[in-house]
Amino acid sequence: MRSAGFVERLGIIIFVIAAGAGCSGGGATPRACQADDGCGAAARCVAGACVGNAPPVAAIAPAGAPEAFALVELDGGGSADPDAPRDAIVSHAWTISAVDAPCAPPVVAGTGSLARVRFGCAGRYAVELVVRDQLGAESAPARLELDVAPYAGTPPVTAGPDVALGHLCQGEPLRCAPDGPVALTATLSAAAAQGPVRWRWTVEPPAGRALGADRRVTFSPGSDAAAAGAAIETDGGAISGDWVFRVEASDDAGVLGTAATRVSVGNRAPAIAATPPPEAPHTYEPAGPRLVAAGRIPISMTDPDGDPLEPRTVTWHHAGDGDAGAFEGDDLGDALTFRVAVPYASPADAAYLTGGAGLERTIVVTVADANGELARAELPVTVGNRPPAVTSAPSSGVGIDHAFDAVARRYRATQEVWRVVDPDGDPIWPTGGTGDAACDRLTLLSDGATIIECSGAYQDPYDLAAFIGTRTLSPSVADPWTPTALPPVQLSIGTRPPTATSSTVTQLVTCSRPPDDTFCCRWSGSICVQYPLVIPARTYTVTPQVSDADGDPVEVVFSAGVTPTHVVCEGGVCERATAIAPEVATCTGTQETVTQEFSVTDGAAWPTTPNATFTFVRSCQ
């Protein structure tokens, strides 16, 4: 059997190898930790690093030269756990099979390191041992094959066959007993006895099951009968294992012989019934900001044999959820609760809540019955996400007006089109564009309103034609995990036509009557008594009266006689255009009128604006 020092040294060597591999240039860096619950369900925190649990190693000592009908001691005490002293073997599972033997092999119900068995016939048997550690890891089977020789002589005393039974605990107060009768028999060979034969039955309880006031065996009619019934009973305490009933026959000359019957009382592990929800919902808390989730898992524990259960242990393991991730809960008896919290500073932090690589949250429940049989349940906890949802969308196309941004020199159109909400309250944002380069800006307001913003560059008024019209928009929004496509919409950007108003400008001028001008002279006889009135020529500024409801720059095109022939007007102010009013001699009037017709457009082909006029009047003063 290996010493405790050897097991401890083996654990240190394996830990150093694991730690070295984790820190080497070619391997993964070990996860840092402060306690076991930061390492997941199948690892421990050792020297500030998570080290995976190594399975124990089973070993069976040689059993000598066994004979049929003789008790054979199987020793598994040499088994070891490489994680010692932080881990230890908690149970030994023995299995015996007949390799080449004409009778059934013995059954071992005990889980201790020593098993006492008796082979009912000669032959070859295989003994296998599987050991399990505190984290539930099982070893590879250790195997020992035994050649059982025939008994060297005729046994003077023969006991009845071994018995394998289960057990049941019931009643008030609680009593535990085998679930079938235990009938003991013994016979003596033909060898002559020296005087009357006396019988005596004794019992060797399983290891750790010492007899006392709360664990007892009684014989009926008594322990001095060759055939007796045995009642094994406990007051709710451990009862499983191999009970060895020994019988001794003696006469006046001494002991004639001994024999034994092994009664194996089996035990079934407790049952843990708990089903975690498929996904726990989460919420976003802006005040943190953080992502949180909580839930409740109903749980019940029963023992199929009716054994009392020891107090259970519950741990909340978590890994891969960031340095500040929290996973905790409470044991309420009939339910386990859990609480998850993850700080949120950017969308990348969302992977610490759900969906991240290496993310693990597990509630581990362990419970043992009175016989020490351990049951373990690992309840994975996953957190779900609900994608953003559209609460309002237009049922048909949307028409909007536009406006001109004089500072940025761009056409703009803005409209609320959709309303969206995230059922979990998560931050949401536009993603993936809209499908239209001119309307590629999507703004989400805090109330869920989704605003589309369209923009077009301006070089001259005819750029408007490329901006207005119908556009198909297919944007999407996303929370930190999932995008949601918004219903496509036909957005029609319209324009309102400019306005042109006819106007008149009057200028006072100094007119003359040259005496040598006989044009339309008023004669008195042969004398001109009134010469014609000459209105002088003037160069004047043509200022058309135009406006645009959308604030668009417009183009004005004049009739002949204006330089230049077309100008751009913005905000009611037009580029300078001039015309010349020629000198005019008049015989009857005192003023002269010149009118220019003009058209105006904002660059759109439709709708159009009726023409207007600009009139310049020279009036003699």
C-alpha positions in Angstrom: 0.0 0.0 0.0 1.3 3.5 -0.9 2.0 5.9 2.0 0.1 9.2 2.4 3.4 10.9 1.8 3.6 9.3 -1.7 0.1 10.4 -2.6 0.8 13.9 -1.5 4.1 14.0 -3.5 2.2 12.6 -6.5 -0.4 15.4 -6.3 2.3 18.0 -6.1 4.1 16.6 -9.1 1.0 16.6 -11.2 0.0 20.1 -10.1 3.5 21.4 -11.0 3.3 19.7 -14.5 -0.2 21.2 -15.1 0.9 24.6 -13.9 4.0 24.5 -16.0 2.1 23.5 -19.2 -0.4 26.3 -18.6 2.4 28.9 -18.4 4.6 27.7 -21.3 4.7 29.5 -24.6 2.9 26.7 -26.5 0.0 26.2 -24.0 -3.0 28.0 -22.7 -2.5 30.3 -19.7 -4.2 28.9 -16.5 -7.2 30.8 -15.4 -6.4 32.9 -12.3 -8.6 32.3 -9.2 -9.0 33.0 -5.5 -11.3 30.1 -4.5 -12.6 26.9 -6.0 -15.9 28.4 -7.0 -14.1 30.5 -9.6 -12.8 27.5 -11.5 -15.9 25.7 -12.8 -17.4 22.5 -11.6 -14.5 20.2 -12.5 -11.5 22.1 -11.2 -9.9 23.5 -8.1 -8.0 26.7 -7.2 -4.4 25.8 -6.4 -1.8 28.5 -5.8 -4.0 31.2 -7.5 -4.6 29.1 -10.7 -7.4 26.8 -11.8 -6.2 23.2 -12.0 -8.4 20.5 -13.6 -9.4 17.5 -11.4 -7.4 14.4 -12.1 -9.1 11.0 -11.8 -7.9 8.7 -9.0 -5.9 5.6 -9.7 -7.3 2.2 -8.5 -5.0 -0.6 -7.3 -5.6 -4.1 -6.0 -3.1 -5.9 -3.8 -2.2 -9.6 -4.6 -4.6 -12.0 -2.9 -2.3 -14.9 -2.3 -3.5 -18.4 -3.1 -7.2 -18.5 -2.4 -9.2 -21.8 -2.0 -12.8 -22.4 -2.5 -15.0 -22.0 0.6 -12.3 -20.0 2.3 -12.7 -16.3 3.0 -10.5 -14.2 0.7 -9.6 -10.6 1.6 -9.4 -8.2 -1.4 -7.3 -5.1 -0.6 -7.8 -1.8 -2.6 -6.0 0.3 0.0 -3.2 1.0 -2.4 -5.5 3.2 -4.6 -4.5 6.8 -4.7 -5.7 10.3 -5.8 -3.1 12.4 -7.6 -4.8 15.6 -6.3 -4.2 14.6 -2.6 -4.2 16.1 -0.1 -6.9 18.5 -1.5 -8.8 15.5 -2.8 -9.4 11.9 -1.6 -11.0 8.6 -2.6 -14.5 8.4 -1.2 -15.8 5.0 -2.5 -14.6 1.7 -3.8 -16.8 -0.2 -6.3 -15.9 -4.0 -6.5 -17.0 -6.2 -9.4 -16.2 -9.9 -9.6 -16.8 -12.0 -12.7 -16.2 -15.6 -13.5 -13.6 -16.0 -16.3 -13.6 -19.8 -16.2 -15.7 -21.1 -13.3 -18.8 -23.2 -13.1 -20.5 -21.2 -10.4 -21.7 -17.6 -9.9 -19.1 -15.1 -8.6 -19.6 -13.4 -5.2 -21.2 -10.0 -5.0 -19.6 -7.2 -3.0 -22.1 -4.6 -1.7 -19.6 -2.7 0.5 -17.8 0.4 -0.8 -14.7 0.2 1.5 -11.1 -0.5 0.5 -11.3 -4.0 1.9 -13.8 -6.6 0.6 -14.1 -10.1 2.1 -15.5 -12.7 -0.2 -15.8 -16.5 -0.5 -15.7 -18.3 -3.8 -18.2 -21.1 -4.1 -16.1 -23.2 -6.4 -12.7 -23.5 -7.9 -11.9 -21.7 -11.1 -10.5 -18.4 -12.6 -12.1 -15.1 -11.5 -11.6 -11.5 -12.5 -11.8 -8.8 -9.8 -12.2 -5.2 -10.9 -12.0 -2.1 -8.7 -13.2 1.4 -9.7 -12.6 4.2 -7.2 -14.3 7.7 -7.1 -13.0 10.9 -5.7 -14.8 13.8 -3.9 -15.6 15.5 -7.2 -17.2 12.4 -8.6 -14.4 11.5 -11.0 -14.0 7.8 -11.5 -10.7 5.9 -12.0 -10.0 3.4 -14.8 -10.8 -0.1 -13.6 -7.9 -2.0 -11.8 -8.1 -5.7 -12.7 -6.8 -8.7 -10.8 -7.3 -12.3 -12.0 -7.4 -15.0 -9.3 -7.0 -18.7 -9.7 -9.1 -20.2 -6.9 -7.9 -23.7 -6.0 -10.2 -26.5 -4.7 -10.5 -26.8 -0.9 -7.6 -29.0 0.3 -9.9 -31.2 2.3 -13.5 -31.8 3.0 -14.7 -28.8 5.0 -15.9 -30.1 8.4 -18.5 -27.3 8.6 -20.5 -25.9 5.7 -22.6 -22.8 5.9 -25.4 -21.8 3.6 -24.9 -19.8 0.5 -24.2 -16.1 0.5 -27.2 -13.8 0.3 -27.5 -10.4 -1.6 -30.4 -8.2 -0.5 -31.5 -4.6 -0.7 -32.8 -2.7 2.3 -35.7 -0.4 3.2 -36.2 2.3 5.9 -39.7 3.0 7.0 -42.0 3.5 10.0 -42.1 6.0 12.9 -39.7 5.9 14.5 -37.6 5.1 11.4 -36.3 1.6 11.2 -34.0 0.2 8.5 -33.7 -3.5 7.7 -32.9 -5.8 4.7 -35.8 -6.1 2.2 -35.8 -9.9 2.5 -35.3 -12.6 5.2 -31.9 -13.7 6.3 -31.9 -17.5 6.8 -28.7 -19.0 8.2 -27.9 -22.7 8.0 -24.9 -24.8 8.9 -24.1 -28.5 8.5 -21.4 -30.8 9.9 -19.5 -33.4 7.8 -19.6 -37.1 8.6 -16.6 -36.8 10.9 -17.5 -38.2 14.3 -18.0 -35.7 17.0 -16.7 -36.2 20.5 -19.8 -35.6 22.5 -22.7 -33.3 21.7 -22.1 -30.7 19.0 -22.5 -27.1 20.0 -23.2 -24.2 17.5 -22.5 -20.6 17.8 -23.3 -17.8 15.3 -21.5 -14.5 15.4 -21.6 -11.5 13.1 -18.9 -9.2 11.7 -20.6 -6.0 10.6 -19.3 -4.0 7.6 -16.5 -1.5 8.2 -17.8 1.6 9.9 -21.0 -0.1 10.9 -20.2 -1.0 14.5 -23.0 -2.7 16.5 -24.6 -0.7 19.3 -27.9 0.5 20.6 -28.9 2.0 17.2 -27.5 -0.9 15.1 -28.2 -4.5 16.1 -28.5 -8.1 15.0 -30.7 -10.6 16.6 -30.9 -14.4 16.0 -34.0 -16.5 16.0 -34.5 -18.9 17.8 -31.0 -18.0 18.9 -27.4 -17.8 18.0 -26.8 -21.4 19.2 -28.9 -23.1 16.5 -27.5 -24.6 13.4 -30.4 -23.1 11.4 -31.3 -19.6 12.6 -32.8 -16.4 11.2 -30.9 -13.2 11.5 -32.6 -9.8 11.9 -30.4 -6.8 10.9 -31.9 -3.5 12.0 -30.8 0.1 12.5 -32.6 3.2 13.9 -32.3 5.0 10.6 -28.5 4.6 10.5 -26.2 3.1 7.9 -26.9 -0.6 7.1 -25.4 -1.3 3.7 -22.3 -3.5 3.2 -21.2 -7.0 3.7 -22.3 -8.7 6.9 -20.3 -11.8 7.6 -22.1 -14.4 9.8 -19.7 -16.9 11.1 -20.7 -20.3 12.6 -18.5 -22.4 14.8 -19.1 -26.0 15.7 -17.4 -27.5 18.7 -17.6 -30.6 20.8 -16.0 -31.6 24.1 -12.6 -31.9 22.5 -12.6 -28.5 21.0 -13.5 -26.7 17.8 -14.7 -28.9 14.9 -14.7 -26.3 12.3 -16.0 -22.9 11.2 -17.8 -21.6 8.2 -19.3 -18.3 7.1 -22.2 -16.8 5.2 -21.9 -13.4 3.7 -25.1 -11.2 3.6 -24.6 -8.3 1.2 -27.0 -5.5 2.0 -27.1 -3.2 -1.0 -27.8 0.5 -1.2 -29.2 2.8 -3.9 -28.0 6.4 -4.3 -30.3 9.3 -3.5 -32.3 10.8 -6.3 -32.0 14.6 -7.1 -35.0 16.0 -9.1 -34.3 19.4 -10.4 -34.8 20.9 -13.9 -33.4 24.3 -14.6 -35.3 26.6 -17.0 -34.1 26.4 -20.6 -33.0 30.0 -20.5 -33.3 32.7 -17.8 -34.5 36.1 -19.0 -32.3 39.1 -18.4 -32.7 42.8 -18.0 -30.5 45.8 -18.6 -30.0 48.2 -15.7 -28.9 51.6 -17.0 -28.0 52.8 -13.5 -25.1 50.3 -13.3 -24.9 50.0 -16.1 -25.1 46.2 -15.9 -26.9 43.1 -17.2 -28.7 41.0 -14.7 -30.7 37.8 -14.6 -32.3 35.8 -11.8 -34.2 32.6 -11.5 -35.6 29.8 -9.3 -35.1 26.1 -9.8 -37.5 23.8 -7.8 -35.6 20.9 -6.3 -36.5 17.8 -4.4 -34.5 14.9 -3.0 -35.6 11.4 -2.3 -33.9 8.1 -1.4 -35.3 5.0 -3.0 -34.4 3.0 0.1 -36.0 5.5 2.5 -32.7 6.4 4.0 -32.3 9.7 5.9 -30.3 12.2 3.8 -27.4 14.2 5.1 -27.5 18.0 4.7 -26.8 18.8 1.1 -24.1 21.1 -0.2 -24.8 23.7 -3.0 -22.2 25.7 -4.8 -22.6 28.2 -7.6 -19.7 27.8 -10.0 -19.0 30.4 -12.7 -16.2 31.0 -15.2 -15.6 33.0 -18.3 -17.9 35.9 -17.2 -15.2 38.6 -16.7 -13.4 39.8 -13.7 -16.4 41.4 -12.1 -19.0 38.9 -13.1 -21.2 37.6 -10.2 -23.1 34.3 -9.8 -24.7 33.6 -6.5 -27.9 32.3 -5.0 -29.7 30.8 -2.0 -30.9 27.3 -1.0 -34.5 27.7 0.0 -35.1 24.0 0.7 -37.7 23.3 -2.0 -35.9 25.5 -4.5 -32.5 27.0 -5.4 -32.3 30.6 -6.6 -29.6 32.2 -8.7 -28.6 35.8 -9.5 -26.3 36.8 -12.3 -24.8 40.3 -12.7 -22.3 41.5 -15.4 -21.1 45.1 -15.7 -21.8 46.6 -19.1 -19.5 49.2 -20.6 -19.5 48.2 -24.2 -21.2 45.6 -26.5 -18.3 43.3 -26.0 -19.3 42.9 -22.4 -22.5 41.2 -23.4 -20.6 38.0 -24.1 -20.0 37.7 -20.4 -23.7 37.3 -19.9 -24.5 34.8 -22.6 -22.9 33.4 -25.7 -19.2 34.0 -24.7 -16.4 31.5 -25.3 -15.6 29.6 -22.2 -18.7 30.9 -20.3 -20.0 28.6 -17.7 -22.5 28.8 -14.9 -23.4 25.7 -13.0 -25.1 25.0 -9.7 -23.6 21.9 -8.2 -25.7 19.9 -5.7 -24.3 17.0 -3.7 -26.1 14.9 -1.1 -25.3 11.7 0.7 -27.6 9.2 2.4 -27.0 7.6 5.8 -25.0 4.9 4.1 -22.6 7.4 2.6 -23.8 6.9 -1.0 -23.2 10.2 -2.8 -25.5 11.8 -5.4 -24.4 14.7 -7.5 -26.3 17.0 -9.9 -24.8 19.7 -12.0 -27.5 22.2 -13.1 -26.4 24.4 -15.9 -27.8 27.9 -15.9 -28.1 29.7 -19.2 -29.2 33.3 -19.8 -31.4 34.1 -22.8 -31.9 37.2 -24.9 -34.9 38.6 -26.7 -34.1 40.6 -29.9 -35.4 44.1 -30.5 -39.1 44.2 -31.6 -40.9 46.6 -33.9 -43.9 48.1 -32.2 -45.0 50.5 -35.0 -44.3 50.6 -38.8 -46.2 52.3 -41.7 -48.7 50.1 -43.5 -48.0 51.9 -46.8 -45.5 54.4 -48.3 -44.4 57.5 -46.4 -44.3 60.9 -48.0 -42.2 63.7 -46.6 -41.1 67.2 -47.6 -37.5 68.3 -47.6 -35.6 71.5 -46.6 -32.4 73.1 -47.7 -29.6 73.5 -45.2 -27.9 76.8 -46.3 -25.0 76.4 -43.9 -24.1 72.8 -44.9 -25.2 73.4 -48.5 -27.2 70.2 -48.6 -30.8 69.1 -49.1 -32.2 67.3 -46.1 -35.3 65.3 -45.3 -36.1 63.8 -41.8 -39.0 61.6 -40.7 -40.0 59.2 -37.9 -40.8 56.0 -39.7 -40.7 53.1 -37.1 -40.9 52.6 -33.4 -38.8 49.8 -31.8 -38.3 48.4 -28.3 -36.0 45.9 -26.7 -38.0 43.5 -24.4 -35.0 43.2 -22.1 -34.3 46.9 -22.0 -31.0 46.4 -23.7 -29.2 49.2 -25.6 -30.0 49.1 -29.3 -28.5 50.8 -32.3 -28.7 50.8 -36.1 -26.7 48.3 -38.0 -26.1 47.3 -41.6 -27.2 50.5 -43.4 -30.6 51.2 -45.0 -30.0 50.2 -48.6 -30.0 53.8 -49.8 -26.9 55.9 -49.7 -28.8 59.2 -49.5 -30.9 58.0 -46.5 -28.2 56.1 -44.6 -28.6 57.7 -41.2 -30.9 56.1 -38.7 -31.3 57.7 -35.2 -32.9 55.9 -32.3 -34.5 58.1 -29.6 -35.0 57.0 -26.0 -38.7 56.5 -26.5 -38.2 54.0 -29.4 -38.8 56.5 -32.2 -36.6 55.6 -35.2 -35.8 58.6 -37.3 -34.6 58.3 -40.9 -32.4 61.2 -42.2 -31.8 61.8 -45.9 -29.2 64.2 -47.3 -28.2 65.3 -50.8 -25.3 67.4 -52.0 -25.9 70.8 -53.6 -23.9 72.3 -56.5 -26.7 73.9 -58.5 -30.5 73.9 -58.3 -30.8 71.0 -60.6 -29.2 68.7 -58.0 -32.6 68.7 -56.3 -34.0 66.4 -59.0 -31.6 63.6 -57.9 -32.6 64.0 -54.3 -36.4 63.9 -54.4 -38.4 60.9 -55.4 -39.2 57.5 -54.0 -36.6 55.5 -52.1 -36.8 51.9 -50.7 -35.3 51.7 -47.2 -34.6 48.4 -45.5 -32.6 49.2 -42.3 -32.0 47.0 -39.2 -31.3 47.5 -35.5 -29.5 45.3 -33.0 -29.1 44.7 -29.3 -25.6 43.5 -28.2 -26.4 40.0 -29.5 -29.1 39.9 -32.2 -30.1 42.2 -35.2 -33.7 42.8 -36.1 -34.7 43.8 -39.6 -37.2 46.7 -39.8 -40.1 46.4 -42.3 -39.1 47.9 -45.6 -40.7 51.2 -46.5 -41.2 53.3 -49.6 -40.1 56.8 -48.6 -41.2 59.6 -51.1 -39.3 62.8 -50.7 -41.4 65.7 -52.2 -40.8 69.3 -53.1 -43.0 72.4 -53.2 -42.7 74.7 -56.2 -41.1 78.1 -55.9 -43.2 81.3 -56.1 -42.7 84.1 -58.6 -44.4 87.5 -58.2 -44.6 90.3 -60.8 -43.2 93.6 -59.6 -42.6 97.2 -60.7 -39.7 99.6 -59.9 -40.1 103.3 -60.8 -37.1 105.6 -61.2 -37.3 109.4 -61.4 -35.2 110.9 -64.2 -34.5 114.3 -65.6 -36.0 114.7 -69.0 -35.2 117.4 -71.6 -36.7 119.2 -74.6 -33.9 119.8 -77.0 -34.8 122.8 -79.3 -33.2 121.3 -82.3 -35.4 118.2 -82.2 -38.4 118.6 -84.4 -39.7 115.2 -83.8 -43.3 115.5 -83.1 -42.9 119.3 -82.7 -46.1 121.3 -82.1 -46.2 124.0 -84.7 -47.8 127.4 -84.7 -47.7 128.3 -88.3 -44.1 127.9 -89.3 -42.8 128.2 -85.7 -42.4 125.2 -83.4 -43.9 126.2 -80.1 -43.4 122.8 -78.2 -40.4 120.5 -78.7 -40.7 116.7 -77.9 -39.8 115.4 -74.4 -36.6 113.2 -74.3 -36.5 110.5 -71.5 -32.8 109.5 -71.0 -31.4 106.0 -71.2 -30.8 104.1 -68.0 -29.0 100.8 -67.0 -31.0 99.2 -64.2 -30.9 96.2 -62.0 -33.5 93.5 -62.6 -34.6 92.1 -59.2 -37.2 89.4 -59.7 -39.5 88.7 -56.7 -39.1 84.9 -56.0 -39.3 82.6 -53.0 -39.3 78.9 -52.2 -41.3 77.2 -49.4 -38.5 74.6 -48.9 -35.8 77.2 -48.8 -34.3 75.8 -52.0 -32.0 77.8 -54.2 -33.9 78.6 -57.5 -32.9 79.5 -61.0 -34.5 82.5 -62.8 -34.4 82.7 -66.6 -35.1 86.1 -68.2 -36.4 87.1 -71.6 -34.1 88.9 -74.0 -32.4 92.1 -72.9 -31.2 91.0 -69.4 -27.6 90.2 -68.6 -26.9 87.5 -67.6 -29.9 85.6 -69.0 -30.3 83.5 -65.9 -29.3 83.9 -62.2 -29.6 81.8 -59.0 -31.6 83.2 -56.1 -31.4 82.0 -52.5 -33.5 83.2 -49.6 -35.1 85.7 -51.9 -31.8 87.3 -52.8 -30.7 86.9 -56.5 -27.5 87.3 -58.3 -27.2 90.7 -60.0 -28.8 91.0 -63.4 -29.0 94.3 -65.4 -30.8 95.6 -68.5 -30.6 98.9 -70.5 -33.6 101.1 -71.0 -32.8 103.2 -74.2 -33.4 106.9 -74.6 -36.9 107.7 -75.7 -38.4 110.8 -77.2 -42.1 111.2 -76.5 -44.5 113.8 -77.6 -47.4 112.9 -75.3 -46.1 111.2 -72.2 -43.8 111.8 -69.2 -42.7 108.2 -68.5 -41.5 105.1 -70.2 -42.0 101.5 -69.2 -39.8 98.4 -69.9 -41.0 94.9 -68.9 -39.0 91.6 -68.7 -40.7 88.3 -68.4 -38.9 85.6 -66.4 -39.4 82.0 -65.3 -38.3 80.3 -62.1 -37.4 76.7 -61.1 -36.0 74.9 -58.1 -34.5 72.2 -60.3 -37.4 69.7 -60.1 -39.2 68.8 -63.3 -42.5 69.0 -61.6 -44.5 70.9 -60.3 -43.8 74.1 -62.4 -44.3 77.8 -61.5 -46.1 80.3 -63.8 -44.0 83.0 -65.3 -43.9 86.5 -63.8 -42.6 90.0 -64.9 -40.3 92.7 -63.7 -41.2 96.2 -64.9 -38.9 99.2 -64.9 -40.5 102.7 -65.2 -38.7 105.9 -65.9 -40.7 108.9 -64.8 -39.8 112.5 -65.7 -39.5 114.7 -62.7 
